[in-house]
Amino acid sequence: MSGDRKTLSLRITGRVQGVGYRAWLAGQAAAAGLDGWVRNRRDGSVEALLSGRPYAVDQVVAVCHRGPGPALVDRVQAVEAEPPDHPGFAQWPTL
């Protein structure tokens, strides 16, 4: 992580699939000007890579603990990661 850019890999667990979490997170990240991606995992979790200004990344991580209305988030795990090799924010297929 450099001083002007922070990149985190997230794993979000709970009732986070079938409730619009992935699309909601993509909207939050895009509105914050972040690069990265989000996808569902076959184990029922959501995985994301968030990269951008440290304050913006921290804000999006904070709202991930709440999620969209119908979600029930149990846990948000975040670890430092390498930035994505593409600009913008994307929704990826389930892995």
Secondary structure as GFF3:
##gff-version 3
##sequence-region A 1 95
A	DSSP	beta_strand	6	15	.	.	.	ID=ss1
A	DSSP	alpha_helix	21	31	.	.	.	ID=ss2
A	DSSP	beta_strand	35	40	.	.	.	ID=ss3
A	DSSP	beta_strand	46	52	.	.	.	ID=ss4
A	DSSP	alpha_helix	54	64	.	.	.	ID=ss5
A	DSSP	beta_strand	72	80	.	.	.	ID=ss6
A	DSSP	beta_strand	89	91	.	.	.	ID=ss7
###
